[in-house]
Amino acid sequence: MTRDLCYFYPCPLNAVYGAFVQTAAQKFGKDCKQTPMVSISFGLNFSMKYNMNGGACTIHFMPYQNGTAINIRYSVVQLMGARYKKHAQDLTLYANNILRANAQPANINVQQFLNYAATQTRAQSPMAQPAQNARAVPQQTPPQYQPQAAPQAAYRPPVQQYPSPQRPAQGVKFCTNCGKQLPADARFCTNCGKEIAVSAPAPACPNCGKPLQADEKFCVRCGTKIN
């Protein structure tokens, strides 16, 4: 019985392969068997953490889009209760720390991995030299890894600053017909010629000059009688 889990890394093939070789050798496997840049395999030891009593783990590698796809295949003797998904999670987390990238679960046809592995294995074999009249199988080379550019921030137009409104200067007034600013003592508008209405001055005490209310008969400051 086998179980397959597929993942994708936005990293070149040689980096992903090297990370999993290091992971398997240091953390999860013993006596790893390698087909360079194609696959690695190691035995599964009994562990209460994963409930795997025998079997093997084989990791296939394949260039995919702008990175690398991997297939983790478990061949488990004790299938009932085996926590192969937990084992794969710990396996990829350890490799993530080496690559400084996260494994992304991917839905990839497992047959693609097997076809790629078969083609590469034949190409690497010294006994697989084609005859003179035979058509050679082209070797698939990993594509050049292109790092993704950081997304640019959305353009925001600058905020236009408007000056705060200012209060008109003291001693000026405006024409009620055309709006031109005029001196305080102007009688006619210098722009349109309209006569400017002059407001009557406020009443004041004839003795001390204090402003008075309309109904006051005596000045509250000096006591002068207001006529």
Secondary structure, DSSP 4 states (H G I P E B T S, - for coil): -EEEEEEEESS-HHHHHHHHHHHIIIII-SS-EEETTTEEEEEPPP-TTTT--SEEEEEEEEEETTEEEEEEEEEES--TT--HHHHHHHHHHHHHHHHTS--EE----HHHHHHHHHHHHHHH-TT-PPPTTSPPPPPP-PPPP-PPPPPPPPP-PPPPP-PPP-PPPTTEEE-TTT--EEETT-SB-TTT-PBPPPPPPPPB-TTT--B--TT-SB-TTT-PBP-
